[in-house]
Amino acid sequence: MAPSQFDEYTRTELKSFVEKLKIDHYHVVDTLCEAAKKQVLKLNELENHTSSSQYITLCIKLIEEIRNYIQQKNENLIPYLQELLEKDAENHDCSTCAGTGSCNMKHEIQLIDLMNSHKNIKTILYRLQMVVLPLYSETIFPDAYRVLRNQMALLENGLTELFFLEQTFLVPKIKEAQKNINARH
């Protein structure tokens, strides 16, 4: 087996990146979700505008999907990355694992779950943009609606940055580490 292309510096760099991802992105996006959820509840307490109810419903669905996404990343992807880096450091060879099909499936499912999560959230974001109401009609909608729109815009920006970092840095590093331990054929 060829020596690992991941040296100790690369593993340390990736661990630092993952920690930064947790603190600067997952935690921040989760905090934005919490603020938006509070605003949705506040807006629901105000006079119910049927024209904004679909937007509010989609906001709730998006917030739930994002929170599930973050929970899954913290419970599954982060521990998987730690295990993957440990296996790479030990020069593990997954091609020699008993039941290589299940070992390979475990590795592949991590990336599939990540991409499916991105796709689901982007679909809801797109639907949300389609039902958003214009803000120029200041007399029709309460300030709480405008605040929610601003919070959702901040949330979308945070997600865009997070997805970019995952897709351009994290996924290639995962694939490289998987290849190093012969988990990808």
Buried (B, 14 or more C-beta within 10 A) or exposed (E): EEEBEBEEEBBEEBEEBBEEBBEBBBEBBBEBBEBBBEBBEEBEEEEEBEEBEBBBEBBBEBBEBBBEBBEBBBEBBBEBBEEBBEBBBEEBEBEEBEEBEEBBEBBEEBBEBBEEBBEBBBEBBEBBEEBBBEEEEEEEBBEBBEBBBEBBEBBBEBBEBBBEBBEEEBBEBBBBBBBBBBBBE
